[in-house]
Amino acid sequence: MTEILLDKFLDVFNNDILPLTYKGVNSGNKIFGAAIIRKDNYSLVVAGSNNETENPLWHGETYTLKKFYEINKKK
């Protein structure tokens, strides 16, 4: 893992995943979150957190994948 990728991961974790997770935990969800970043420039594509209060299958990684596949549907 390169230093740039590690820095980006920590940035996304602190600035995108943690705020979503904090909000989710306050709404009754568990603490799991995830993010999808671009391989070519490490930019954030989408971040998500556990959303099992809406659907018990939407753990952090599953809900983030759901949001990822909805991106093109919004356009």
C-alpha positions as CSV (number, residue, x, y, z in Angstrom):
1,M,0.0,0.0,0.0
2,T,1.5,3.3,-1.0
3,E,1.7,6.2,1.4
4,I,-0.6,8.3,-0.8
5,L,-3.3,5.5,-0.7
6,L,-2.9,5.1,3.1
7,D,-3.3,8.9,3.5
8,K,-6.4,8.9,1.3
9,F,-7.9,6.0,3.2
10,L,-7.4,7.7,6.5
11,D,-8.9,10.9,5.1
12,V,-12.0,9.1,3.8
13,F,-12.3,7.2,7.0
14,N,-12.1,10.3,9.2
15,N,-14.1,12.7,7.0
16,D,-16.6,10.5,5.3
17,I,-17.2,7.1,7.0
18,L,-17.0,8.2,10.6
19,P,-19.5,11.1,10.4
20,L,-22.0,8.8,8.6
21,T,-21.4,6.1,11.2
22,Y,-21.8,8.5,14.1
23,K,-25.1,9.7,12.6
24,G,-26.2,6.1,12.1
25,V,-25.3,4.9,15.6
26,N,-27.4,7.8,17.0
27,S,-30.2,6.5,14.9
28,G,-29.9,2.9,16.3
29,N,-27.5,1.3,13.8
30,K,-24.2,-0.5,14.5
31,I,-20.8,1.0,13.9
32,F,-19.8,-0.5,10.5
33,G,-19.1,1.6,7.5
34,A,-17.4,1.4,4.1
35,A,-16.2,3.4,1.1
36,I,-15.5,2.9,-2.5
37,I,-12.6,4.8,-3.9
38,R,-11.3,5.1,-7.5
39,K,-8.3,3.0,-8.3
40,D,-6.8,5.6,-10.7
41,N,-6.7,8.7,-8.4
42,Y,-8.0,7.5,-5.0
43,S,-11.0,9.9,-5.1
44,L,-14.1,9.0,-3.1
45,V,-16.9,7.5,-5.2
46,V,-19.3,6.8,-2.3
47,A,-19.3,6.2,1.4
48,G,-21.9,4.5,3.5
49,S,-22.6,3.2,7.0
50,N,-24.7,0.5,8.5
51,N,-28.4,1.1,7.8
52,E,-30.0,-1.9,9.3
53,T,-32.8,0.1,11.0
54,E,-34.2,0.5,7.5
55,N,-33.3,-3.0,6.3
56,P,-31.6,-5.7,8.4
57,L,-29.5,-6.7,5.4
58,W,-27.9,-3.3,4.9
59,H,-24.7,-3.6,6.9
60,G,-22.1,-1.0,6.1
61,E,-20.5,-2.7,3.2
62,T,-23.7,-3.9,1.7
63,Y,-25.4,-0.5,2.0
64,T,-22.4,1.2,0.4
65,L,-22.5,-1.2,-2.6
66,K,-26.3,-0.5,-2.9
67,K,-25.6,3.3,-3.0
68,F,-22.8,2.7,-5.5
69,Y,-25.1,0.9,-7.9
70,E,-27.7,3.6,-7.5
71,I,-25.3,6.4,-8.7
72,N,-26.1,5.9,-12.4
73,K,-29.8,5.6,-11.8
74,K,-29.9,9.2,-10.3
75,K,-28.4,10.6,-13.5
